[in-house]
């Protein structure tokens, strides 16, 4: 019995590490700079701010500069952000600050984007990630709510919500959010790992192990999954 509990604790620890790596890597759309080459977005036009031709040119210039000198890119972009400029500029500035690990500055930029354009879905998603990184978990639901009730929320929004609930120990809401995300994107490994942890925390071990075995069968090349199965 003691050995079994020790294995479960080890399993949870490894899951925690994998989930942490999944959610702290980079903001949503961090390389898109709000102007994809194909002109499209994963979100609807109603969730994206208008960008002028001059602003589009600036964003491309900033993207090129960020590859070699991110601090110079931040300085250039910050000098062009005004109360009248597109919220896309604030988003890009927030992404740069996020990538440099300056979470307070990133939060400020994302909130500025949302003040200009409250329906900006990507700004809400990235702000939610920043809040999770800063352990401001109680604010995540409030930030994501407009995206969720719009009826156009993608699986990433539900996964972020599930992770925030999970970190707060709210297991049933976390499970519900993760399952909703999996309805939209059934093969997402990170979401499945979050759901597995929810099940384990509720001592629903057999369900968690079946879920994990399915993950390993689907994604055998993911080396981080094998220690999880070994400790399950």
Backbone bond lengths (Angstrom), bond angles and torsions (degrees), N, CA, C in turn:
res aa  C-N    CA-C-N  psi(-1)  N-CA   C-N-CA  omega(-1)  CA-C   N-CA-C  phi
1 X - - - 1.475 - - 1.517 110.48 -
2 X 1.361 115.07 -45.93 1.461 119.00 179.65 1.518 110.81 -63.51
3 X 1.350 115.93 -39.98 1.463 120.22 178.57 1.525 110.77 -63.28
4 X 1.331 116.80 -39.47 1.461 120.93 179.30 1.520 111.18 -63.83
5 X 1.328 117.20 -43.02 1.465 120.55 178.85 1.519 110.92 -64.71
6 X 1.352 115.90 -37.16 1.459 119.73 179.25 1.519 110.12 -65.33
7 X 1.311 117.50 -39.92 1.462 121.11 178.27 1.527 110.83 -64.49
8 X 1.330 116.28 -39.51 1.466 119.88 179.40 1.513 110.38 -65.20
9 X 1.349 117.04 -41.93 1.463 120.22 178.35 1.519 110.68 -62.25
10 X 1.334 116.28 -41.66 1.463 120.47 178.20 1.524 110.44 -63.36
11 X 1.327 115.86 -43.00 1.462 121.25 178.68 1.525 110.72 -58.69
12 X 1.334 116.49 -47.28 1.462 120.67 -179.76 1.516 111.29 -62.87
13 X 1.335 116.70 -38.39 1.459 120.35 179.62 1.521 110.78 -62.82
14 X 1.331 116.73 -44.90 1.465 120.30 -179.70 1.530 110.53 -65.83
15 X 1.343 116.98 -41.19 1.464 120.18 177.28 1.519 110.40 -60.26
16 X 1.339 116.20 -43.36 1.467 119.85 178.48 1.520 111.27 -56.98
17 X 1.333 116.35 -44.46 1.468 120.77 -179.03 1.527 110.80 -63.31
18 X 1.329 116.93 -44.13 1.463 120.64 -179.60 1.523 110.58 -64.77
19 X 1.341 117.02 -43.76 1.461 120.39 179.33 1.513 111.17 -63.19
20 X 1.334 116.98 -39.70 1.462 120.06 179.59 1.519 110.42 -61.21
21 X 1.331 116.61 -43.65 1.464 120.12 178.57 1.524 111.20 -63.31
22 X 1.321 116.78 -33.91 1.468 120.60 -178.68 1.517 111.81 -67.47
23 X 1.333 117.43 -35.83 1.456 119.87 -168.72 1.515 114.82 -103.73
24 X 1.330 118.54 0.00 1.462 118.69 179.86 1.520 112.24 -114.36
25 X 1.310 117.16 5.68 1.462 119.47 -172.07 1.521 112.93 -67.29
26 X 1.317 118.67 -59.39 1.463 120.66 -176.40 1.511 109.33 -163.57
27 X 1.334 116.88 158.41 1.452 120.04 -179.60 1.513 112.81 -71.96
28 X 1.327 115.34 159.05 1.460 121.28 177.01 1.521 109.62 -62.67
29 X 1.326 116.07 131.47 1.466 119.27 177.02 1.513 113.45 68.13
30 X 1.344 117.28 27.13 1.460 119.94 -173.86 1.523 112.83 -66.58
31 X 1.326 118.14 -26.29 1.459 120.11 178.87 1.520 112.28 -102.07
32 X 1.316 117.54 0.79 1.467 119.33 -178.76 1.513 111.36 -81.63
33 X 1.334 117.28 -28.19 1.461 122.30 -179.57 1.525 111.97 53.60
34 X 1.340 114.91 26.31 1.466 122.87 175.17 1.525 112.89 70.09
35 X 1.338 118.13 -2.23 1.471 120.21 -179.61 1.531 109.06 -132.57
36 X 1.357 119.61 75.99 1.457 120.24 176.58 1.521 110.95 -62.04
37 X 1.320 115.39 152.50 1.465 119.79 -177.95 1.527 112.01 -60.95
38 X 1.351 116.54 -32.90 1.459 118.02 -177.92 1.517 112.21 -86.36
39 X 1.345 116.15 0.47 1.456 120.07 177.72 1.512 113.92 77.14
40 X 1.354 118.17 -0.57 1.455 120.57 -176.53 1.514 113.09 -100.42
41 X 1.329 115.34 168.21 1.447 122.66 178.91 1.515 108.32 -140.44
42 X 1.345 117.37 152.59 1.457 119.27 174.49 1.520 111.88 -70.80
43 X 1.336 117.87 -15.46 1.456 122.21 179.02 1.525 109.53 -102.88
44 X 1.330 115.59 162.11 1.458 120.40 -178.34 1.517 110.49 -71.66
45 X 1.353 117.90 159.70 1.464 120.60 178.33 1.519 113.00 -56.57
46 X 1.333 116.86 -31.12 1.465 119.85 -179.80 1.521 112.09 -66.77
47 X 1.339 116.66 -17.30 1.461 121.15 -179.14 1.526 112.36 -101.64
48 X 1.332 117.29 8.99 1.457 122.07 -178.33 1.529 110.53 -124.73
49 X 1.333 118.41 135.02 1.467 120.72 179.70 1.525 111.61 -76.05
50 X 1.317 115.07 159.63 1.465 121.05 175.30 1.529 109.04 -74.74
51 X 1.330 115.96 139.48 1.464 122.49 178.47 1.528 107.93 -124.89
52 X 1.320 116.52 126.17 1.464 119.91 178.67 1.524 110.17 -73.89
53 X 1.325 116.70 166.08 1.465 120.48 179.41 1.527 110.97 -63.11
54 X 1.324 117.33 -37.02 1.468 120.63 177.90 1.524 111.06 -66.42
55 X 1.325 116.29 -40.46 1.468 119.89 178.94 1.520 111.02 -67.80
56 X 1.330 116.81 -37.16 1.463 120.37 176.95 1.527 110.65 -62.39
57 X 1.316 116.26 -42.20 1.469 120.94 177.65 1.523 110.70 -62.68
58 X 1.331 116.58 -42.11 1.465 121.06 178.61 1.524 111.15 -62.42
59 X 1.322 116.92 -43.56 1.461 120.38 -178.64 1.527 111.55 -63.36
60 X 1.323 116.89 -38.05 1.469 119.43 176.96 1.530 110.82 -67.07
61 X 1.314 115.83 -39.65 1.467 120.35 177.54 1.527 110.52 -62.77
62 X 1.315 116.15 -43.46 1.467 121.01 179.28 1.528 110.52 -63.84
63 X 1.329 116.73 -41.16 1.463 120.36 179.85 1.525 111.35 -60.82
64 X 1.331 117.21 -42.46 1.467 120.94 178.54 1.523 110.85 -65.99
65 X 1.322 116.61 -42.73 1.460 120.84 -178.95 1.523 111.54 -66.77
66 X 1.328 116.63 -35.46 1.467 120.78 -177.47 1.520 112.29 -63.30
67 X 1.326 117.17 -26.14 1.466 120.04 179.49 1.522 112.35 -65.38
68 X 1.335 117.16 -30.21 1.467 120.62 -176.67 1.524 113.06 -112.24
69 X 1.328 117.38 -29.38 1.469 120.61 -176.26 1.529 109.38 -147.23
70 X 1.339 117.15 80.08 1.467 119.71 -176.19 1.523 113.87 -60.94
71 X 1.337 117.50 -32.96 1.465 119.21 179.74 1.526 111.15 -66.84
72 X 1.326 116.26 -39.99 1.463 119.78 176.49 1.524 110.65 -65.33
73 X 1.326 116.43 -36.72 1.463 120.54 178.09 1.524 110.80 -64.07
74 X 1.329 115.93 -41.54 1.465 120.34 177.86 1.524 110.52 -62.91
75 X 1.327 115.79 -44.90 1.468 120.33 -179.03 1.527 110.84 -62.43
76 X 1.336 116.60 -43.76 1.460 120.64 179.68 1.523 110.75 -62.72
77 X 1.317 116.21 -48.61 1.459 119.90 -176.10 1.527 111.32 -66.55
78 X 1.335 116.56 -42.33 1.468 120.15 -179.86 1.527 111.30 -60.31
79 X 1.331 116.26 -32.92 1.472 119.67 -179.48 1.524 112.42 -71.16
80 X 1.330 116.56 -17.43 1.466 120.71 -177.34 1.531 112.88 -101.77
81 X 1.325 116.86 -10.73 1.466 120.25 -179.84 1.523 109.57 -78.00
82 X 1.310 116.40 125.95 1.464 122.65 178.41 1.529 108.46 -133.74
83 X 1.332 117.92 168.67 1.470 119.48 175.92 1.527 113.02 -59.35
84 X 1.343 116.66 -22.70 1.460 120.27 -178.37 1.532 113.33 -95.67
85 X 1.320 118.04 -12.46 1.467 120.17 -176.70 1.523 110.65 -72.93
86 X 1.326 115.28 162.46 1.460 121.14 -178.59 1.524 111.34 -62.52
87 X 1.320 115.39 145.76 1.466 120.65 175.34 1.525 111.65 -62.11
88 X 1.333 117.13 -19.71 1.464 120.41 177.66 1.523 111.49 -62.46
89 X 1.332 117.55 -31.15 1.464 120.62 177.97 1.522 110.57 -68.75
90 X 1.323 116.52 -40.67 1.465 120.26 177.57 1.529 110.59 -64.66
91 X 1.341 115.95 -38.98 1.465 119.79 177.17 1.519 110.71 -60.27
92 X 1.333 116.69 -49.07 1.462 120.70 -179.23 1.525 111.09 -61.38
93 X 1.337 116.97 -39.98 1.460 120.60 177.64 1.526 110.45 -63.68
94 X 1.324 116.48 -42.56 1.459 119.92 176.86 1.516 112.30 -61.40
95 X 1.346 116.62 -40.32 1.464 120.11 178.28 1.526 111.70 -61.91
96 X 1.327 116.42 -42.62 1.469 120.35 178.77 1.523 111.19 -63.76
97 X 1.326 116.45 -44.20 1.464 120.09 178.89 1.529 110.52 -64.00
98 X 1.332 116.11 -39.83 1.465 121.21 178.57 1.524 109.85 -59.97
99 X 1.319 116.44 -46.77 1.460 120.67 -178.06 1.523 112.37 -65.35
100 X 1.325 117.07 -24.53 1.464 121.00 176.95 1.524 111.75 -89.34
101 X 1.325 116.59 1.84 1.460 120.55 176.90 1.512 114.71 81.49
102 X 1.324 117.40 11.12 1.468 120.46 179.98 1.531 108.05 -95.13
103 X 1.308 114.96 86.42 1.456 120.75 -169.98 1.521 113.10 -71.67
104 X 1.321 117.57 -37.62 1.466 119.48 179.39 1.525 110.90 -64.40
105 X 1.323 115.94 -41.78 1.465 120.04 178.18 1.531 110.86 -66.17
106 X 1.339 115.74 -39.15 1.467 119.41 177.53 1.523 110.73 -63.45
107 X 1.333 116.14 -44.43 1.468 119.71 178.12 1.528 110.89 -58.72
108 X 1.319 116.07 -43.95 1.466 120.44 -179.96 1.528 111.16 -60.45
109 X 1.332 116.27 -42.62 1.471 120.02 -179.54 1.526 111.49 -66.90
110 X 1.325 117.43 -42.89 1.461 120.04 179.26 1.524 111.27 -64.76
111 X 1.326 116.76 -39.56 1.469 119.42 178.04 1.532 110.61 -66.18
112 X 1.326 116.34 -35.53 1.471 119.56 176.14 1.525 110.47 -63.73
113 X 1.335 116.49 -40.23 1.467 120.37 177.47 1.521 110.90 -61.54
114 X 1.330 116.16 -41.82 1.463 120.05 -178.31 1.522 112.36 -73.15
115 X 1.319 116.71 -27.92 1.464 119.40 175.31 1.526 110.01 -65.66
116 X 1.331 115.74 -37.91 1.466 120.02 178.06 1.527 111.87 -75.03
117 X 1.338 115.33 -38.17 1.464 119.80 -172.86 1.533 108.59 -143.50
118 X 1.341 118.04 85.04 1.471 121.79 -173.66 1.525 114.77 -58.91
119 X 1.332 118.10 -24.47 1.467 120.67 -178.04 1.523 113.09 -84.22
120 X 1.324 118.32 3.94 1.468 123.19 -174.55 1.536 109.68 -68.73
121 X 1.331 115.71 97.77 1.465 121.16 -172.81 1.524 112.46 -63.77
122 X 1.334 117.14 -42.94 1.472 118.92 -177.53 1.523 111.50 -66.04
123 X 1.322 117.16 -35.43 1.461 119.54 176.92 1.526 110.25 -64.72
124 X 1.319 117.06 -38.11 1.464 120.28 177.76 1.528 111.10 -66.38
125 X 1.323 116.51 -42.23 1.463 119.86 179.17 1.525 111.11 -61.89
126 X 1.324 116.49 -45.23 1.461 120.17 -178.13 1.518 111.68 -69.69
127 X 1.332 116.70 -37.18 1.459 120.02 175.97 1.526 110.29 -62.54
128 X 1.325 116.87 -39.62 1.465 120.26 177.51 1.526 110.85 -60.09
129 X 1.338 117.22 -41.22 1.464 120.56 177.87 1.526 111.49 -63.44
130 X 1.326 116.23 -42.33 1.465 120.26 179.02 1.524 110.46 -62.83
131 X 1.322 116.65 -42.79 1.463 120.53 179.72 1.522 111.14 -63.32
132 X 1.330 116.89 -39.05 1.465 120.31 176.75 1.523 110.29 -63.43
133 X 1.325 116.79 -43.90 1.463 120.52 178.58 1.527 111.56 -60.97
134 X 1.331 116.61 -33.99 1.465 121.11 -178.92 1.534 112.19 -89.51
135 X 1.333 115.86 2.68 1.467 122.42 -179.65 1.528 112.31 62.42
136 X 1.331 116.43 29.49 1.468 121.55 173.48 1.532 107.58 -93.41
137 X 1.311 114.88 60.67 1.459 120.79 -166.58 1.520 113.20 -69.26
138 X 1.328 117.18 -31.01 1.463 119.77 -176.99 1.524 112.52 -67.62
139 X 1.336 117.49 -15.51 1.467 121.27 -178.33 1.531 112.74 -92.24
140 X 1.329 116.79 -11.01 1.465 119.79 -173.18 1.527 111.59 -65.37
141 X 1.328 116.48 -44.90 1.467 119.77 -179.55 1.518 111.38 -59.74
142 X 1.327 116.46 -43.17 1.464 121.21 179.45 1.525 111.28 -60.35
143 X 1.331 116.14 -41.28 1.465 120.44 -178.97 1.528 111.29 -68.19
144 X 1.325 117.02 -40.44 1.462 120.75 -175.51 1.527 113.37 -83.64
145 X 1.328 117.95 -17.60 1.467 120.45 -173.21 1.535 113.47 -52.82
146 X 1.346 120.08 -46.63 1.472 118.59 -179.81 1.529 113.38 -59.76
147 X 1.332 116.83 -33.91 1.467 120.01 177.40 1.522 109.88 -68.84
148 X 1.331 116.22 -42.58 1.458 120.62 -176.35 1.523 111.79 -67.11
149 X 1.334 117.39 -41.35 1.463 119.65 -176.36 1.527 112.32 -82.23
150 X 1.330 116.62 -7.69 1.469 119.46 178.65 1.521 111.85 -70.31
151 X 1.337 116.25 -17.55 1.454 120.20 -176.21 1.511 113.28 80.16
152 X 1.344 117.06 3.60 1.464 121.12 -178.09 1.529 111.41 -120.40
153 X 1.325 116.22 18.95 1.465 119.74 -178.82 1.523 110.42 -69.90
154 X 1.323 116.26 134.85 1.450 121.46 175.97 1.518 110.86 -87.08
155 X 1.320 117.60 174.52 1.462 120.71 -179.02 1.518 113.18 -61.13
156 X 1.341 116.85 -30.08 1.467 119.50 -178.45 1.526 111.71 -61.86
157 X 1.338 117.03 -36.09 1.465 120.38 179.79 1.522 110.68 -64.33
158 X 1.330 116.80 -43.55 1.460 120.11 179.69 1.528 111.21 -69.34
159 X 1.335 117.11 -34.60 1.463 120.11 177.87 1.524 110.89 -65.57
160 X 1.327 117.22 -44.33 1.465 120.36 176.76 1.517 111.24 -61.35
161 X 1.329 116.69 -42.38 1.458 120.71 178.65 1.526 110.37 -62.59
162 X 1.329 116.30 -43.66 1.460 120.13 178.07 1.514 112.17 -60.50
163 X 1.321 116.42 -41.84 1.467 120.51 -179.58 1.524 110.87 -64.93
164 X 1.339 117.03 -41.13 1.466 120.60 178.59 1.527 110.64 -63.40
165 X 1.332 116.82 -43.98 1.464 120.11 176.90 1.528 110.83 -62.58
166 X 1.332 116.29 -41.44 1.462 121.09 -179.08 1.522 111.18 -60.60
167 X 1.327 116.97 -44.04 1.459 120.86 179.96 1.526 112.03 -65.47
168 X 1.330 116.68 -25.02 1.462 120.88 178.31 1.530 112.37 -89.55
169 X 1.330 116.44 -0.59 1.457 119.79 -179.67 1.513 113.99 78.14
170 X 1.337 117.81 13.03 1.465 121.91 178.21 1.530 108.00 -90.64
171 X 1.324 115.01 83.43 1.456 120.74 -165.84 1.525 113.65 -71.55
172 X 1.324 117.94 -40.97 1.465 119.09 -179.01 1.529 112.24 -67.05
173 X 1.354 119.32 -46.87 1.471 118.01 174.29 1.526 112.51 -60.65
174 X 1.339 116.62 -36.94 1.464 119.92 178.59 1.521 110.52 -62.89
175 X 1.333 116.12 -45.62 1.464 120.10 179.33 1.525 111.07 -60.99
176 X 1.336 116.41 -43.09 1.465 120.70 179.62 1.527 111.12 -60.99
177 X 1.333 116.10 -44.35 1.469 120.16 -179.67 1.525 111.12 -64.94
178 X 1.333 116.70 -43.78 1.466 119.82 179.38 1.532 111.11 -63.20
179 X 1.320 116.84 -41.15 1.470 119.21 -179.74 1.531 110.92 -66.44
180 X 1.326 116.70 -36.78 1.463 119.66 176.25 1.527 110.40 -63.19
181 X 1.335 116.52 -41.75 1.462 120.61 177.77 1.526 111.00 -61.47
182 X 1.331 116.68 -40.33 1.465 120.44 -178.52 1.528 111.93 -71.15
183 X 1.336 117.25 -26.54 1.465 119.21 173.51 1.525 110.68 -62.42
184 X 1.332 115.33 -35.83 1.459 120.72 -178.26 1.526 112.38 -85.35
185 X 1.352 116.18 -28.73 1.465 120.36 -178.09 1.529 108.38 -144.88
186 X 1.335 117.22 80.10 1.468 121.42 -170.48 1.521 115.19 -61.37
187 X 1.322 118.34 -26.45 1.463 120.55 -173.51 1.523 113.67 -95.20
188 X 1.323 118.34 10.37 1.462 120.18 -177.26 1.530 110.47 -73.91
189 X 1.332 116.31 115.28 1.461 121.83 -176.03 1.523 111.44 -67.93
190 X 1.330 117.34 -42.90 1.459 120.05 -177.14 1.526 111.47 -62.51
191 X 1.325 116.52 -41.29 1.461 120.34 177.66 1.519 110.65 -65.07
192 X 1.318 116.64 -41.08 1.464 120.25 178.87 1.525 111.30 -63.73
193 X 1.333 117.17 -37.07 1.461 120.20 176.75 1.524 110.95 -64.45
194 X 1.332 116.24 -41.23 1.456 119.24 176.98 1.515 111.53 -61.42
195 X 1.327 116.50 -43.44 1.458 120.37 177.91 1.525 110.74 -63.47
196 X 1.332 117.05 -40.17 1.466 120.45 178.01 1.523 111.09 -59.32
197 X 1.323 116.95 -41.61 1.460 119.80 179.10 1.527 110.81 -65.86
198 X 1.340 117.18 -39.87 1.467 120.19 176.02 1.528 110.92 -57.10
199 X 1.323 115.37 -45.52 1.462 119.96 -178.99 1.519 111.20 -64.89
200 X 1.322 117.26 -41.35 1.462 120.74 178.90 1.521 111.61 -63.49
201 X 1.338 116.15 -43.01 1.461 119.92 -179.67 1.529 111.08 -63.52
202 X 1.342 116.06 -26.22 1.463 120.32 176.98 1.532 111.46 -90.85
203 X 1.335 116.96 7.13 1.463 124.39 179.54 1.531 111.87 62.53
204 X 1.306 115.79 30.98 1.472 121.63 175.25 1.531 107.19 -97.98
205 X 1.333 114.05 66.61 1.463 121.38 -168.03 1.525 113.12 -65.14
206 X 1.326 117.05 -41.86 1.467 119.36 -176.80 1.529 111.10 -63.87
207 X 1.331 116.51 -40.46 1.465 119.80 177.73 1.526 110.85 -63.25
208 X 1.340 115.50 -41.63 1.464 119.80 -179.02 1.523 111.07 -64.74
209 X 1.318 116.62 -42.07 1.465 120.45 -178.61 1.527 110.69 -66.82
210 X 1.342 116.76 -40.69 1.476 119.19 177.65 1.526 110.68 -61.94
211 X 1.323 115.28 -41.14 1.464 119.77 178.41 1.521 110.45 -62.91
212 X 1.325 116.64 -43.88 1.457 120.97 -178.58 1.521 111.68 -67.18
213 X 1.329 117.00 -40.32 1.464 119.95 177.69 1.529 110.93 -61.43
214 X 1.330 115.86 -38.63 1.462 119.36 176.43 1.517 112.04 -63.83
215 X 1.350 116.32 -37.30 1.464 120.55 178.12 1.522 111.11 -63.68
216 X 1.323 116.23 -47.02 1.466 120.54 -178.29 1.527 110.50 -64.58
217 X 1.325 116.29 -37.82 1.468 119.91 178.85 1.527 111.00 -65.42
218 X 1.350 116.09 -38.44 1.464 120.92 -179.31 1.515 112.62 -77.17
219 X 1.336 115.97 -35.71 1.467 121.01 -172.95 1.535 110.68 -126.41
220 X 1.342 118.74 60.79 1.468 120.01 -176.41 1.521 113.42 -64.04
221 X 1.341 116.87 -20.45 1.461 119.91 -178.84 1.523 112.32 -77.01
222 X 1.314 118.34 -12.57 1.472 121.55 -179.49 1.524 108.96 -81.91
223 X 1.317 115.92 98.38 1.465 121.00 -173.48 1.520 112.68 -63.31
224 X 1.361 117.93 -27.33 1.456 118.97 -177.21 1.523 112.65 -70.17
225 X 1.349 117.40 -13.87 1.457 119.54 -179.54 1.523 112.76 -80.97
226 X 1.314 117.63 -26.06 1.463 119.98 -175.40 1.526 113.12 -65.48
227 X 1.343 120.13 -43.12 1.471 118.60 175.92 1.522 112.66 -60.21
228 X 1.329 117.17 -32.02 1.460 119.94 178.71 1.522 110.39 -63.77
229 X 1.324 116.23 -46.06 1.457 119.92 -179.24 1.524 110.95 -67.12
230 X 1.322 116.57 -36.64 1.464 120.42 179.95 1.520 111.63 -63.84
231 X 1.340 116.55 -30.64 1.458 120.50 -178.18 1.525 112.86 -97.19
232 X 1.320 117.22 0.42 1.469 119.55 -177.75 1.523 111.20 -78.83
